[in-house]
Amino acid sequence: MLFLILKGCYLSIMKVQTAFRLDEELIERIKERAKAQKRSLNNYVEYLLYKDVGDIPNESTEAALEEARLGKSLESIDDLDDLLHGL
């Protein structure tokens, strides 16, 4: 488990170790790109995967999006600064 500290709060991220079989030439090209970006191979592959599928919403977000589409539980915002200050 990895712990990150953000503004005094702890955020844990579960990491799962797994194995893949990849074409030898492909893995060498990925290693080169990772090195050029000063990333580890693992970090670069994770970065690529997040770029592709990282924006898939979870169930809670899907439900909120559906509520918004249907106009349920919507509040009007009169002052954006007040809203942001309250977060």
PyMOL commands that set and color helices and strands:
alter all, ss='L'
color gray80, all
select helices_A, chain A and resi 24-36+41-53+59-70+80-85
alter helices_A, ss='H'
color red, helices_A
select strands_A, chain A and resi 2-6+9-13
alter strands_A, ss='S'
color yellow, strands_A
deselect
rebuild
show_as cartoon
